[in-house]
Amino acid sequence: GPFLLEMKTYRYRGHSMSDPAKYRSKEEVEQYKSQDPIDQVKDVILTKKYATEAELEAIDEKVKNIVQESVDFAENSPYPDVS
């Protein structure tokens, strides 16, 4: 049947490059960083030896390359025909 997933997120930075995010304390940001689910999963992966740090770094590098290739493709593609 139907179900609902609630995903609570937290931005560590401001809304944009020009937003200094002075509306939150450093303590608040650090508290949320300590609860970061990505870091928690990474710790489990390393602790249970599902992957090594080098393997995770290789995955990160591969993802960065895919994203950069996508950005390059988008920036170098012509605009669509106005029709």
N, C-alpha and C positions, 0 to 999 in steps of 0.2 A: 504494500500500500504506500501511500504518500508519506514522506518524512521531511524534516526540516533540519538543516545544518546551520548553526550559528557560528560565525567566524569573527572573533573579536581581534582587532588589529590595533597596532600602535605605531605611529610615525615617530622615528627618532629625530628627524629633521623637520624644518619648517615646511610650509606649503609650497614654497618655491625657492629658487636660488637667492632671492632678495629678502626672504623671510628669516630673520635671525632667531625666531622661536623663543623669544624672551618671556613668553607667557607660561613657561614650564621651568621648574627648577632642575638643576643638574642631578639632584638626588632622585627626582621622579623619573627622569630619563634612564638613569643607571639602574633603578629598580626594575623597570620594564626590560632593559637589556639583559638583566640576569634571568628573566623569564622567557627569553627568546626561544620559540619552539624550534627554530632551525638549529640553533646552537645545542639545544637539548637532544635533538635527533642525532646530530653529529657526534655528540658525546656517547650516545648509545651505540652508534655504528662503530666507533673506535674501541669502546670498552669491550663490546662483544666480538670484536675482530671481524666484523662483516666486511670491512675495507680498511686499508691503511691510510694514513695522512696523505701519502704520495698519490694513492688512487683517487682520493677525494679532490686533491689539487688538480689532477689530470681531468676529472669530470668538470670542475669549475672552469678550467682553461678551455675545454671543448665547448662549453656553453657560451663563454665569452666570445669565442670565435664565431659561433653560429649567430649570436646576436649582432656582432660587428658586420658579418656578411649580410645580414638582413638590413641593417642600417645603410650599408654601402649600396645595396641593390635599390633600396627606396630612394636614396638621395641621387643616384645616378640614372634612375628611370625617367623617361619623359613623362610630362603631364598627359593625362588622357585627352583625347580629342573632345572639344567643347560640345560636339553634337551628342 
